[in-house]
Amino acid sequence: MAGRVSPESLELTEAHRFTNRPVRVPEGLRWDVLALYAGVLDGLKAVGQVDSVGIDSWAVDYGLLNADGALLGNPVHYRDARTEGVAEKVWASVPAAELYAATGLQYAPFNTLYQLVAERLRGAERLLLIPDLLTYWLTGEQGTELTNASTTQLIDPRTRDWSHDVAERVGIDLGLFAPLRQPGDFAGELLPAVLEETGLTGPVPVTAVASHDTASAVAAVPAGTERFAYISTGTWSLAGLELEAPVLTEESRAANFTNELGLDGTVRYLRNIMGLWLLQECVRAWGEPDLGLLLREAAAAPALRSVVDAGDAAFLAPGRMPERIAEACRASGQPVPGTRGEITRCILDSLALAHRRAIEDAQRLADHPVDVVHIVGGGTRNALLCQLTADACGLPVVAGPTEAAALGNVLVQARAHGLVGDRTDMRRLLVRSLPLTRYEPQGGTDRWRAAQERLGAR
Ligand code: LRH
Protein backbone atom coordinates (compact mmCIF):
# COMPACT_ATOMS: atom_id res chain seq x y z
CA MET A 1 0.00 0.00 0.00
CA ALA A 2 1.29 3.42 -0.89
CA GLY A 3 0.38 6.26 1.43
CA ARG A 4 0.60 9.95 0.70
CA VAL A 5 0.32 12.15 3.77
CA SER A 6 0.38 15.88 4.39
CA PRO A 7 -0.82 17.71 7.50
CA GLU A 8 -4.19 18.22 5.71
CA SER A 9 -4.61 15.10 3.62
CA LEU A 10 -4.23 11.36 3.64
CA GLU A 11 -4.45 9.03 0.66
CA LEU A 12 -3.85 5.33 0.38
CA THR A 13 -3.56 3.36 -2.84
CA GLU A 14 -3.00 -0.29 -3.45
CA ALA A 15 0.25 -0.79 -5.35
CA HIS A 16 0.48 -4.55 -5.30
CA ARG A 17 -1.40 -7.42 -3.68
CA PHE A 18 -0.21 -10.96 -3.12
CA THR A 19 -1.73 -13.95 -1.41
CA ASN A 20 -0.52 -15.29 1.89
CA ARG A 21 -1.15 -18.99 1.56
CA PRO A 22 -0.20 -21.27 4.44
CA VAL A 23 1.27 -24.57 3.28
CA ARG A 24 0.64 -27.95 4.88
CA VAL A 25 3.70 -30.23 4.81
CA PRO A 26 4.05 -33.60 6.57
CA GLU A 27 5.42 -31.95 9.74
CA GLY A 28 2.58 -29.43 10.00
CA LEU A 29 1.24 -26.05 8.87
CA ARG A 30 3.88 -23.54 7.75
CA TRP A 31 4.12 -19.98 6.42
CA ASP A 32 5.75 -19.45 3.03
CA VAL A 33 7.73 -16.50 4.33
CA LEU A 34 10.04 -16.27 1.31
CA ALA A 35 7.00 -15.82 -0.93
CA LEU A 36 5.86 -13.05 1.44
CA TYR A 37 9.24 -11.35 1.24
CA ALA A 38 9.20 -11.66 -2.56
CA GLY A 39 5.77 -9.98 -2.43
CA VAL A 40 7.25 -7.15 -0.34
CA LEU A 41 10.02 -6.62 -2.91
CA ASP A 42 7.52 -6.69 -5.79
CA GLY A 43 5.42 -4.21 -3.83
CA LEU A 44 8.32 -1.79 -3.39
CA LYS A 45 9.08 -2.07 -7.10
CA ALA A 46 5.44 -1.26 -7.90
CA VAL A 47 5.27 1.71 -5.50
CA GLY A 48 8.48 3.34 -6.74
CA GLN A 49 10.51 5.95 -4.87
CA VAL A 50 9.30 6.48 -1.28
CA ASP A 51 10.37 8.50 1.79
CA SER A 52 9.79 5.69 4.28
CA VAL A 53 8.79 2.03 4.52
CA GLY A 54 7.01 0.27 7.39
CA ILE A 55 5.89 -3.32 7.92
CA ASP A 56 3.07 -4.78 9.97
CA SER A 57 1.65 -8.30 10.01
CA TRP A 58 -0.33 -10.76 12.07
CA ALA A 59 1.00 -11.38 15.58
CA VAL A 60 2.67 -14.15 17.62
CA ASP A 61 4.60 -16.02 14.88
CA TYR A 62 8.32 -15.80 14.24
CA GLY A 63 11.36 -17.02 12.34
CA LEU A 64 14.46 -18.46 13.98
CA LEU A 65 17.94 -17.48 12.81
CA ASN A 66 21.29 -19.17 13.34
CA ALA A 67 24.46 -17.42 14.49
CA ASP A 68 25.08 -16.21 10.91
CA GLY A 69 21.65 -14.60 10.74
CA ALA A 70 20.27 -17.21 8.33
CA LEU A 71 16.67 -18.38 8.65
CA LEU A 72 16.51 -21.89 10.12
CA GLY A 73 13.26 -23.10 8.56
CA ASN A 74 9.78 -22.07 7.55
CA PRO A 75 7.99 -20.24 10.36
CA VAL A 76 5.31 -22.39 11.96
CA HIS A 77 1.71 -21.22 11.50
CA TYR A 78 -0.14 -20.34 14.71
CA ARG A 79 -2.95 -22.68 13.63
CA ASP A 80 -0.52 -25.62 13.67
CA ALA A 81 -1.38 -28.34 16.18
CA ARG A 82 2.02 -28.41 17.94
CA THR A 83 0.81 -26.33 20.90
CA GLU A 84 -1.98 -28.75 21.86
CA GLY A 85 -1.67 -29.56 25.57
CA VAL A 86 1.34 -27.27 26.01
CA ALA A 87 -0.47 -24.64 28.08
CA GLU A 88 -1.34 -27.20 30.78
CA LYS A 89 2.36 -28.04 31.11
CA VAL A 90 3.28 -24.36 31.41
CA TRP A 91 0.60 -23.77 34.02
CA ALA A 92 2.17 -26.50 36.14
CA SER A 93 5.18 -24.21 36.64
CA VAL A 94 3.41 -20.83 36.38
CA PRO A 95 -0.29 -21.09 37.26
CA ALA A 96 -2.60 -19.48 34.66
CA ALA A 97 -3.72 -16.82 37.14
CA GLU A 98 -0.13 -15.74 37.85
CA LEU A 99 0.69 -15.72 34.16
CA TYR A 100 -2.26 -13.41 33.51
CA ALA A 101 -1.41 -11.11 36.41
CA ALA A 102 2.14 -10.79 35.04
CA THR A 103 1.48 -10.51 31.29
CA GLY A 104 -2.20 -9.60 30.90
CA LEU A 105 -2.49 -11.81 27.84
CA GLN A 106 -5.61 -13.84 27.18
CA TYR A 107 -5.21 -17.56 26.88
CA ALA A 108 -4.73 -18.63 23.28
CA PRO A 109 -2.89 -21.85 22.49
CA PHE A 110 -0.77 -19.99 19.94
CA ASN A 111 0.71 -17.26 22.17
CA THR A 112 4.43 -17.15 21.37
CA LEU A 113 5.24 -18.36 24.87
CA TYR A 114 3.44 -21.68 24.29
CA GLN A 115 4.91 -21.99 20.80
CA LEU A 116 8.41 -21.53 22.22
CA VAL A 117 7.84 -24.17 24.86
CA ALA A 118 6.78 -26.54 22.05
CA GLU A 119 9.72 -25.45 19.87
CA ARG A 120 12.92 -27.34 19.23
CA LEU A 121 15.41 -24.50 19.20
CA ARG A 122 18.33 -26.48 17.76
CA GLY A 123 20.92 -23.99 16.57
CA ALA A 124 18.64 -20.97 17.01
CA GLU A 125 20.42 -17.85 18.25
CA ARG A 126 17.79 -15.25 17.42
CA LEU A 127 14.04 -15.03 17.16
CA LEU A 128 12.43 -12.36 14.99
CA LEU A 129 8.67 -11.84 14.88
CA ILE A 130 7.34 -11.84 11.31
CA PRO A 131 7.38 -8.05 10.65
CA ASP A 132 10.78 -7.80 12.35
CA LEU A 133 12.07 -10.63 10.16
CA LEU A 134 10.93 -8.89 6.97
CA THR A 135 12.40 -5.62 8.26
CA TYR A 136 15.68 -7.43 8.96
CA TRP A 137 15.85 -8.74 5.40
CA LEU A 138 15.23 -5.24 4.08
CA THR A 139 17.75 -3.49 6.35
CA GLY A 140 20.14 -5.99 7.93
CA GLU A 141 19.06 -4.57 11.34
CA GLN A 142 17.42 -6.64 14.06
CA GLY A 143 14.87 -5.42 16.59
CA THR A 144 11.69 -6.49 18.39
CA GLU A 145 8.87 -4.01 17.96
CA LEU A 146 6.92 -3.49 21.17
CA THR A 147 3.24 -3.75 20.10
CA ASN A 148 3.88 -7.13 18.50
CA ALA A 149 6.21 -8.21 21.32
CA SER A 150 3.23 -7.72 23.63
CA THR A 151 1.55 -10.72 21.95
CA THR A 152 4.37 -13.07 22.96
CA GLN A 153 3.11 -13.30 26.58
CA LEU A 154 6.61 -12.38 27.70
CA ILE A 155 5.95 -8.66 28.22
CA ASP A 156 4.68 -6.99 31.38
CA PRO A 157 1.98 -4.52 30.22
CA ARG A 158 2.60 -2.24 33.24
CA THR A 159 6.31 -1.71 32.62
CA ARG A 160 6.00 -2.29 28.84
CA ASP A 161 9.21 -4.31 29.08
CA TRP A 162 10.16 -7.99 29.18
CA SER A 163 8.89 -10.09 32.07
CA HIS A 164 12.17 -11.70 33.15
CA ASP A 165 10.42 -13.60 35.89
CA VAL A 166 7.93 -15.34 33.56
CA ALA A 167 10.62 -16.09 30.98
CA GLU A 168 12.88 -17.63 33.60
CA ARG A 169 10.16 -19.75 35.15
CA VAL A 170 9.05 -21.23 31.82
CA GLY A 171 12.65 -21.66 30.67
CA ILE A 172 12.72 -19.19 27.78
CA ASP A 173 16.00 -17.36 27.16
CA LEU A 174 15.12 -13.71 26.48
CA GLY A 175 18.54 -13.39 24.83
CA LEU A 176 16.84 -14.95 21.79
CA PHE A 177 15.02 -11.66 21.22
CA ALA A 178 16.61 -8.60 19.64
CA PRO A 179 16.33 -5.31 21.63
CA LEU A 180 12.88 -3.72 21.87
CA ARG A 181 11.92 -1.01 19.40
CA GLN A 182 9.08 1.51 19.79
CA PRO A 183 6.63 2.39 17.00
CA GLY A 184 8.14 5.37 15.22
CA ASP A 185 11.76 4.34 15.82
CA PHE A 186 14.20 4.34 12.94
CA ALA A 187 14.69 0.69 11.96
CA GLY A 188 17.48 0.97 9.38
CA GLU A 189 17.82 1.75 5.68
CA LEU A 190 17.08 -0.44 2.68
CA LEU A 191 20.18 -2.49 1.94
CA PRO A 192 22.05 -1.85 -1.34
CA ALA A 193 20.90 -5.26 -2.63
CA VAL A 194 17.28 -4.32 -1.92
CA LEU A 195 17.69 -0.97 -3.69
CA GLU A 196 19.12 -2.76 -6.68
CA GLU A 197 16.35 -5.35 -6.76
CA THR A 198 13.55 -2.80 -6.41
CA GLY A 199 15.02 -0.02 -8.52
CA LEU A 200 14.76 2.52 -5.64
CA THR A 201 17.40 5.14 -4.94
CA GLY A 202 18.82 5.25 -1.42
CA PRO A 203 18.85 6.21 1.28
CA VAL A 204 15.34 4.89 2.03
CA PRO A 205 14.63 4.69 5.77
CA VAL A 206 12.56 1.89 7.24
CA THR A 207 10.44 3.06 10.16
CA ALA A 208 9.25 0.77 12.93
CA VAL A 209 5.45 1.08 13.01
CA ALA A 210 2.91 -0.50 15.34
CA SER A 211 3.95 -3.74 13.67
CA HIS A 212 1.13 -5.86 15.08
CA ASP A 213 -1.57 -5.39 12.43
CA THR A 214 -4.24 -5.00 15.12
CA ALA A 215 -2.21 -2.25 16.81
CA SER A 216 -1.94 -0.42 13.49
CA ALA A 217 -5.66 -0.95 12.81
CA VAL A 218 -6.66 0.45 16.21
CA ALA A 219 -4.38 3.44 15.63
CA ALA A 220 -6.53 4.12 12.55
CA VAL A 221 -9.93 3.92 14.27
CA PRO A 222 -11.54 7.25 13.31
CA ALA A 223 -12.90 7.96 16.79
CA GLY A 224 -13.93 11.45 17.79
CA THR A 225 -14.40 10.66 21.50
CA GLU A 226 -12.87 8.48 24.20
CA ARG A 227 -16.16 6.64 24.68
CA PHE A 228 -15.73 4.23 21.79
CA ALA A 229 -15.29 0.52 21.30
CA TYR A 230 -13.68 -0.96 18.21
CA ILE A 231 -13.88 -4.18 16.27
CA SER A 232 -11.05 -4.88 13.89
CA THR A 233 -12.65 -7.39 11.55
CA GLY A 234 -11.03 -9.65 9.04
CA THR A 235 -9.87 -13.22 9.45
CA TRP A 236 -10.19 -12.39 13.17
CA SER A 237 -12.56 -10.08 14.98
CA LEU A 238 -10.65 -8.22 17.67
CA ALA A 239 -13.24 -6.46 19.79
CA GLY A 240 -12.56 -4.16 22.71
CA LEU A 241 -11.40 -0.83 24.06
CA GLU A 242 -8.41 1.48 24.01
CA LEU A 243 -7.32 2.05 27.61
CA GLU A 244 -4.64 3.99 29.46
CA ALA A 245 -3.75 1.06 31.73
CA PRO A 246 -4.12 -2.75 31.68
CA VAL A 247 -6.92 -4.61 33.47
CA LEU A 248 -5.29 -7.58 35.19
CA THR A 249 -8.08 -8.77 37.46
CA GLU A 250 -9.06 -12.39 37.89
CA GLU A 251 -12.50 -11.56 36.48
CA SER A 252 -10.84 -10.22 33.35
CA ARG A 253 -8.79 -13.39 32.99
CA ALA A 254 -11.89 -15.55 33.39
CA ALA A 255 -13.56 -13.52 30.62
CA ASN A 256 -10.47 -14.14 28.44
CA PHE A 257 -9.62 -10.52 27.73
CA THR A 258 -6.19 -9.57 26.54
CA ASN A 259 -4.07 -6.50 27.27
CA GLU A 260 -1.96 -5.93 24.18
CA LEU A 261 0.12 -2.79 23.85
CA GLY A 262 -0.79 0.03 21.52
CA LEU A 263 0.61 3.38 20.48
CA ASP A 264 1.66 6.02 22.99
CA GLY A 265 1.31 4.03 26.18
CA THR A 266 -2.18 2.73 25.33
CA VAL A 267 -3.48 -0.76 26.01
CA ARG A 268 -5.63 -2.72 23.57
CA TYR A 269 -8.05 -4.37 25.89
CA LEU A 270 -9.87 -6.87 23.70
CA ARG A 271 -11.09 -10.36 23.06
CA ASN A 272 -10.03 -12.46 20.07
CA ILE A 273 -13.11 -13.76 18.26
CA MET A 274 -12.79 -16.28 15.41
CA GLY A 275 -14.02 -13.67 12.92
CA LEU A 276 -14.64 -14.11 9.21
CA TRP A 277 -12.29 -17.10 9.31
CA LEU A 278 -15.43 -19.15 9.95
CA LEU A 279 -16.91 -17.94 6.67
CA GLN A 280 -13.60 -18.03 4.75
CA GLU A 281 -13.20 -21.69 5.66
CA CYS A 282 -16.78 -22.51 4.58
CA VAL A 283 -16.29 -20.65 1.31
CA ARG A 284 -13.11 -22.66 0.73
CA ALA A 285 -14.96 -25.91 1.50
CA TRP A 286 -17.76 -24.94 -0.93
CA GLY A 287 -15.32 -24.31 -3.81
CA GLU A 288 -15.30 -20.48 -3.64
CA PRO A 289 -18.89 -19.54 -4.57
CA ASP A 290 -19.79 -15.89 -5.26
CA LEU A 291 -19.65 -14.03 -1.93
CA GLY A 292 -22.27 -11.45 -2.89
CA LEU A 293 -24.79 -14.19 -3.63
CA LEU A 294 -23.97 -15.96 -0.38
CA LEU A 295 -24.53 -12.79 1.63
CA ARG A 296 -27.87 -12.13 -0.13
CA GLU A 297 -28.97 -15.67 0.75
CA ALA A 298 -27.83 -15.11 4.33
CA ALA A 299 -29.79 -11.85 4.54
CA ALA A 300 -32.92 -13.70 3.40
CA ALA A 301 -32.39 -16.64 5.80
CA PRO A 302 -34.24 -16.67 9.15
CA ALA A 303 -32.48 -14.56 11.77
CA LEU A 304 -30.95 -15.94 14.98
CA ARG A 305 -32.21 -19.46 14.37
CA SER A 306 -28.97 -21.10 15.49
CA VAL A 307 -25.81 -19.58 16.90
CA VAL A 308 -22.40 -20.94 17.80
CA ASP A 309 -19.77 -19.58 20.19
CA ALA A 310 -17.54 -17.65 17.79
CA GLY A 311 -14.99 -17.20 20.56
CA ASP A 312 -14.45 -20.94 20.88
CA ALA A 313 -10.89 -22.11 20.12
CA ALA A 314 -12.51 -25.30 18.75
CA PHE A 315 -12.85 -23.37 15.46
CA LEU A 316 -9.15 -22.45 15.28
CA ALA A 317 -7.83 -25.21 13.04
CA PRO A 318 -8.57 -25.26 9.31
CA GLY A 319 -10.86 -27.82 7.63
CA ARG A 320 -14.42 -29.19 7.65
CA MET A 321 -15.87 -25.87 8.82
CA PRO A 322 -19.49 -26.34 7.59
CA GLU A 323 -19.60 -29.71 9.36
CA ARG A 324 -18.02 -28.34 12.54
CA ILE A 325 -20.59 -25.53 12.67
CA ALA A 326 -23.42 -28.00 12.12
CA GLU A 327 -22.03 -30.21 14.90
CA ALA A 328 -21.85 -27.26 17.32
CA CYS A 329 -25.52 -26.37 16.59
CA ARG A 330 -26.58 -29.98 17.08
CA ALA A 331 -24.63 -30.30 20.33
CA SER A 332 -26.34 -27.19 21.76
CA GLY A 333 -29.79 -28.49 20.80
CA GLN A 334 -30.46 -25.88 18.09
CA PRO A 335 -31.72 -26.41 14.53
CA VAL A 336 -28.89 -27.47 12.23
CA PRO A 337 -28.45 -24.97 9.37
CA GLY A 338 -28.72 -26.84 6.07
CA THR A 339 -28.22 -24.52 3.12
CA ARG A 340 -25.17 -22.37 2.42
CA GLY A 341 -27.28 -19.27 3.06
CA GLU A 342 -28.39 -20.63 6.43
CA ILE A 343 -24.85 -21.55 7.45
CA THR A 344 -23.61 -18.10 6.42
CA ARG A 345 -26.44 -16.51 8.43
CA CYS A 346 -25.54 -18.65 11.43
CA ILE A 347 -21.92 -17.44 11.18
CA LEU A 348 -22.84 -13.76 10.86
CA ASP A 349 -25.39 -13.91 13.69
CA SER A 350 -22.81 -15.72 15.83
CA LEU A 351 -20.16 -13.11 15.08
CA ALA A 352 -22.51 -10.23 15.89
CA LEU A 353 -23.43 -11.98 19.12
CA ALA A 354 -19.77 -12.47 20.03
CA HIS A 355 -19.16 -8.78 19.25
CA ARG A 356 -22.01 -7.87 21.61
CA ARG A 357 -20.64 -10.05 24.41
CA ALA A 358 -17.10 -8.75 24.03
CA ILE A 359 -18.14 -5.11 24.03
CA GLU A 360 -20.52 -5.53 26.95
CA ASP A 361 -17.93 -7.45 28.98
CA ALA A 362 -15.12 -5.02 28.16
CA GLN A 363 -17.15 -2.01 29.31
CA ARG A 364 -18.01 -3.73 32.56
CA LEU A 365 -14.55 -5.15 33.29
CA ALA A 366 -12.71 -1.94 32.48
CA ASP A 367 -15.42 0.34 33.86
CA HIS A 368 -15.30 2.28 30.60
CA PRO A 369 -18.72 2.92 29.01
CA VAL A 370 -19.03 3.63 25.29
CA ASP A 371 -21.57 5.31 22.98
CA VAL A 372 -20.37 4.03 19.62
CA VAL A 373 -18.74 0.98 18.06
CA HIS A 374 -16.19 1.50 15.28
CA ILE A 375 -15.74 -1.37 12.85
CA VAL A 376 -12.54 -1.29 10.80
CA GLY A 377 -10.89 -3.81 8.46
CA GLY A 378 -12.17 -6.19 5.80
CA GLY A 379 -15.49 -6.80 7.55
CA THR A 380 -16.58 -3.21 6.87
CA ARG A 381 -17.46 -4.41 3.36
CA ASN A 382 -19.99 -6.80 4.88
CA ALA A 383 -23.02 -4.54 5.42
CA LEU A 384 -25.08 -7.34 6.92
CA LEU A 385 -22.42 -8.03 9.58
CA CYS A 386 -22.19 -4.30 10.39
CA GLN A 387 -25.98 -3.96 10.76
CA LEU A 388 -26.27 -7.14 12.83
CA THR A 389 -23.48 -5.87 15.09
CA ALA A 390 -25.29 -2.55 15.60
CA ASP A 391 -28.51 -4.45 16.42
CA ALA A 392 -26.79 -6.92 18.75
CA CYS A 393 -24.85 -4.21 20.63
CA GLY A 394 -27.78 -1.79 20.67
CA LEU A 395 -25.28 0.91 19.67
CA PRO A 396 -24.55 2.84 16.48
CA VAL A 397 -21.79 1.31 14.38
CA VAL A 398 -19.45 3.47 12.31
CA ALA A 399 -17.83 1.34 9.61
CA GLY A 400 -14.51 2.22 7.98
CA PRO A 401 -11.75 2.40 7.04
CA THR A 402 -11.37 -0.99 5.40
CA GLU A 403 -7.58 -0.74 5.13
CA ALA A 404 -7.18 0.35 8.73
CA ALA A 405 -3.94 -1.54 9.42
CA ALA A 406 -2.26 -0.01 6.37
CA LEU A 407 -3.49 3.47 7.34
CA GLY A 408 -2.27 3.10 10.93
CA ASN A 409 1.05 1.90 9.57
CA VAL A 410 1.40 4.87 7.22
CA LEU A 411 0.29 7.40 9.86
CA VAL A 412 2.91 6.24 12.36
CA GLN A 413 5.56 6.65 9.68
CA ALA A 414 4.20 10.09 8.81
CA ARG A 415 4.30 11.06 12.46
CA ALA A 416 7.89 9.84 12.80
CA HIS A 417 8.71 12.11 9.87
CA GLY A 418 6.99 15.10 11.49
CA LEU A 419 3.94 15.26 9.16
CA VAL A 420 1.20 14.65 11.73
CA GLY A 421 0.87 15.29 15.44
CA ASP A 422 -0.43 13.09 18.23
CA ARG A 423 -3.02 10.29 18.17
CA THR A 424 -5.91 12.73 18.25
CA ASP A 425 -4.45 14.56 15.24
CA MET A 426 -4.05 11.27 13.39
CA ARG A 427 -7.70 10.44 14.05
CA ARG A 428 -8.87 13.88 12.99
CA LEU A 429 -7.05 13.47 9.71
CA LEU A 430 -8.70 10.07 9.20
CA VAL A 431 -12.20 11.43 9.84
CA ARG A 432 -11.56 14.26 7.40
CA SER A 433 -10.11 12.06 4.66
CA LEU A 434 -12.22 8.90 4.60
CA PRO A 435 -15.77 7.86 3.75
CA LEU A 436 -17.43 6.25 6.77
CA THR A 437 -20.80 4.44 6.93
CA ARG A 438 -23.10 4.66 9.93
CA TYR A 439 -25.48 1.85 10.97
CA GLU A 440 -28.14 2.63 13.57
CA PRO A 441 -29.39 -0.20 15.81
CA GLN A 442 -32.84 -1.31 14.71
CA GLY A 443 -34.08 -2.71 18.01
CA GLY A 444 -34.62 -6.32 19.02
CA THR A 445 -31.96 -6.43 21.77
CA ASP A 446 -34.13 -8.94 23.68
CA ARG A 447 -33.73 -11.47 20.91
CA TRP A 448 -29.95 -11.10 21.08
CA ARG A 449 -30.00 -11.51 24.84
CA ALA A 450 -32.09 -14.66 24.44
CA ALA A 451 -29.64 -16.02 21.84
CA GLN A 452 -26.79 -15.29 24.22
CA GLU A 453 -28.56 -17.27 26.94
CA ARG A 454 -29.02 -20.17 24.52
CA LEU A 455 -25.23 -20.44 24.38
CA GLY A 456 -25.11 -20.48 28.15
CA ALA A 457 -23.06 -17.31 28.07
CA ARG A 458 -22.33 -15.14 31.05
C1 LRH B 1 -4.86 -10.53 13.39
C2 LRH B 1 -3.94 -11.02 14.45
C3 LRH B 1 -4.58 -10.98 15.82
C4 LRH B 1 -3.81 -12.07 16.51
C5 LRH B 1 -3.81 -13.12 15.42
C6 LRH B 1 -2.81 -14.21 15.57
O1 LRH B 1 -4.28 -10.61 12.14
O2 LRH B 1 -2.75 -10.29 14.48
O3 LRH B 1 -4.49 -9.75 16.50
O4 LRH B 1 -4.28 -12.43 17.73
O5 LRH B 1 -3.62 -12.39 14.23
Residues whose N, C-alpha, C, O or C-beta is under 5 A from the ligand:
A	BS01	LRH	S57 W58 A59 V60 D213 T214 W236
